[in-house]
Amino acid sequence: MRVLVAVKQIMAPETRLRIDEAGRRVVPAGPLTHWLNRFDEFAVEAAIRLKESRPGVEVDVATVGPERAAKVLERAVGMGADRGRHLLIEPDRDPGPWAVASHLAGLAGDYDLVICGAMSEDEMNGQTGPMLARLLGRPWATCVMALEVSIDGRVIAVEREIEGGRRDRLEIDLPALITVQSGLNRPRYPSLSNVLRAKAQPPEVISVGRRDVAREEVVSVSLPVKTRAALVLEGDTLAKAERLRDILKEKALI
């Protein structure tokens, strides 16, 4: 059984941001660091657990991005994946979910199961997985919270998160694609032996050059508009409590 995990490199959440001069992109305004999208860590961990529980399972990880994106493949292999595959793009910018799915579709067809994170921490579109499944013509399920592959390796049973704290249970014929939600598992730290293996085993690089297959366009980006101001209560605990009481009385809430 062959499993492919799609991962993304993102800017660290604490990165200070600004809007560029054209008003169409968010760019760093200070020191910049990148790391593996946290939702994808759960996807990598899910694949590694399948590998550990079933003989003959191979786990590859793939990312679409510039040269720096290879670092997330190194981390995933450090966690226990077998190989990394880097779809190298130019220029250094986010190609968008449709373009990412289109690039991944060229290699994902060789795998029995494709696992993606439910979304990325930066854009939070949640679109790449479903788009990739559509391009592959495969059944799929999103926001998976539990999964189990049948003994014969032909079916995957999943529980997916839905509204109201409830779950759907589905049985999907393989090959298939799933996106996993945070909380599915507890991602492990890379082990020293796997980290050394990752450094000695560079990822396979597949250049996709400047081919642009994006179907969406950012028209403009703006900062949130301040609609109301907060009131900060001052003084000791008693003074704050009395002031809060007065405010609630003024609004006829008590």
ABEGO torsion letter per residue (X at the ends): XBBBBBBBBBBBAABBBBBBAAGABBBBABBBBBBBBAAAAAAAAAAAAAAAABBGBBBBBBBBEBAAAAAAAAAAAAAGBABBBBBBBOBBBBAEAAAAAAAAAAAAAABABBBBBABBAAAGAGAAAAAAAAAAGBBBBBGBABBBBBAAGABBBBBBBBBGGBBBBBBBBOBBBBBBBBGABBBBBBBAAAAAAAAABBBBBBBAEABBABABBBABBBBBBBABBBBBBBEBAAAAAAAAAAAAAAAGAX
